[in-house]
């Protein structure tokens, strides 16, 4: 239902709520409306208790404000293709040699970490990927846009490696040390979760 999806996205974006909290708020709205229509006293009391619990959770999640993290798109992403499989990486000075035989051209691991999102090997250039947003709360959330070929267009049948790479200044990621990174698509679906030390 498009109305429900748009409500979830609206609630999800308020104060950086998690999808679970957004769905709980929508469920609460449904329970309350049902209680109001049916007029059940017990159901009304239960729903008010749930409202109080959710408001407390909402207030605590709003206290930890999601902070946008500035990033720069790496213009020549081709040297960053890690493999023929879909891959999501956080590449640092300490781990680059796990993925590459030499540091990718133009990399500066003293100042930056690199976020790599790759679709792997694809049969035509209709496939595309880009990093839309990077946010920091208690973990780093990287929002990725995945695009598939338009079925109404003709594409040359040539193998491609769609890859997106951005660099983030280490100074913009606090606290330093081990951080959890979660790559999600534009619908909020988790694509990969990993930890990196920098």
C-alpha positions in Angstrom: 0.0 0.0 0.0 1.7 3.3 -1.1 0.0 5.3 1.7 1.5 3.0 4.3 4.9 3.0 2.7 4.9 6.9 2.6 3.8 7.0 6.2 6.6 4.6 7.2 9.2 6.8 5.3 7.9 10.0 7.0 8.0 8.5 10.5 11.4 6.9 9.7 12.9 10.2 8.8 11.8 12.0 11.9 14.8 12.3 14.3 16.5 9.4 12.5 14.1 6.8 14.0 14.9 3.2 13.3 12.5 1.3 11.0 11.4 -0.7 14.0 10.4 2.4 16.0 8.6 3.8 12.9 6.7 0.6 12.4 5.8 0.5 16.1 4.4 4.0 15.9 2.3 3.1 12.9 1.1 -0.1 14.7 0.2 2.1 17.7 -1.8 4.4 15.5 -3.8 1.4 14.1 -4.5 0.0 17.6 -5.6 3.3 18.9 -7.9 4.0 15.9 -9.4 0.5 16.3 -10.0 1.0 20.0 -11.6 4.4 19.3 -13.9 2.9 16.7 -14.8 -0.2 18.6 -15.0 1.7 21.9 -13.3 -1.0 24.0 -12.2 0.5 27.3 -9.5 -2.2 28.0 -8.1 -1.7 24.5 -7.9 2.0 25.1 -6.1 1.6 28.4 -3.6 -0.8 26.8 -3.0 1.5 23.8 -2.3 4.4 26.2 0.3 2.3 28.0 1.9 1.5 24.7 1.7 5.2 23.7 3.6 6.1 26.9 6.3 3.5 26.2 6.7 4.5 22.6 6.9 8.2 23.5 9.7 7.4 26.0 11.5 5.4 23.2 10.9 8.2 20.8 12.3 10.9 23.1 15.4 8.8 23.8 16.0 8.3 20.0 15.6 12.0 19.4 18.2 12.7 22.1 20.8 11.0 19.9 20.5 13.2 16.8 21.7 11.7 13.5 24.5 13.8 12.2 25.1 14.1 8.4 28.7 13.2 7.5 30.3 15.2 4.7 31.8 13.1 1.9 33.4 13.5 -1.5 32.8 11.3 -4.5 36.0 9.7 -5.9 35.8 10.5 -9.6 37.8 7.5 -10.9 36.1 4.6 -9.2 37.3 1.9 -11.5 40.6 1.0 -9.6 38.4 0.4 -6.5 36.4 -2.5 -8.0 37.2 -5.3 -5.5 35.7 -8.3 -7.3 33.1 -9.6 -9.7 30.7 -10.1 -6.8 28.5 -7.4 -5.2 30.6 -5.9 -2.4 30.3 -3.2 0.3 33.5 -2.1 1.9 35.0 0.4 4.4 38.6 0.7 3.2 41.2 2.1 5.6 45.0 2.4 5.9 44.9 -0.8 8.0 42.8 -3.0 5.8 43.3 -1.9 2.1 45.8 -4.8 1.5 43.0 -7.3 2.2 41.1 -6.1 -0.9 43.8 -4.7 -3.3 47.4 -5.7 -4.3 48.4 -2.0 -4.4 46.7 1.0 -2.9 44.1 2.3 -5.4 45.3 5.3 -7.4 44.8 8.6 -5.6 44.1 7.2 -2.2 45.1 9.1 1.0 44.6 6.7 3.9 46.3 9.1 6.4 43.4 11.6 6.0 40.4 9.6 4.7 38.5 6.3 4.8 36.8 5.1 1.7 33.3 3.7 1.4 33.0 1.3 -1.6 29.7 0.0 -3.0 29.9 -2.4 -5.9 27.2 -4.3 -7.8 29.8 -6.7 -9.1 30.0 -7.8 -12.7 26.8 -6.9 -14.7 25.9 -7.6 -18.4 25.1 -4.0 -19.5 25.6 -0.4 -18.5 21.9 -0.1 -17.4 23.0 -1.1 -13.9 24.2 1.7 -11.7 25.0 2.4 -8.1 25.7 5.6 -6.2 26.2 6.6 -2.6 23.5 9.1 -1.6 24.1 9.9 2.0 26.3 9.1 5.0 25.0 9.7 8.6 26.5 9.1 12.0 24.5 8.3 15.2 25.7 5.3 17.2 26.9 3.8 13.9 27.6 5.0 10.4 24.7 4.5 8.0 25.5 4.7 4.3 22.5 5.1 2.0 23.1 3.6 -1.5 20.9 4.0 -4.6 20.7 0.8 -6.7 19.4 1.2 -10.3 18.5 -1.6 -12.7 18.2 -1.3 -16.5 15.1 0.5 -17.9 13.1 -2.3 -19.6 12.0 0.1 -22.3 15.6 0.9 -23.4 18.2 -1.0 -25.4 21.6 -1.4 -23.8 24.8 -2.7 -25.5 25.6 -6.1 -24.2 29.0 -5.3 -22.6 30.2 -6.4 -19.2 30.5 -3.6 -16.6 31.4 -3.2 -12.9 29.1 -0.6 -11.5 30.9 0.9 -8.4 30.6 4.0 -6.3 33.3 5.2 -4.0 33.3 8.2 -1.6 35.9 9.4 0.8 35.2 10.6 4.3 37.6 12.6 6.4 38.6 10.7 9.5 38.1 13.9 11.5 34.4 13.8 10.6 33.9 10.4 12.3 33.9 10.6 16.0 34.7 8.7 18.2 37.8 7.3 16.5 38.5 3.7 16.7 36.1 0.8 15.8 32.9 1.9 14.2 30.0 -0.1 12.8 29.0 0.8 9.2 25.6 -0.2 7.8 25.0 0.0 4.0 21.3 0.4 3.2 19.4 0.9 -0.1 17.1 3.7 -0.8 14.2 1.7 0.6 16.0 1.1 3.9 16.9 -2.5 3.3 20.2 -3.5 4.9 22.7 -4.5 2.2 25.7 -5.1 4.5 26.9 -4.4 8.0 30.6 -4.4 9.0 33.0 -2.9 11.5 36.1 -1.0 10.7 39.0 0.3 12.8 40.7 3.6 11.7 
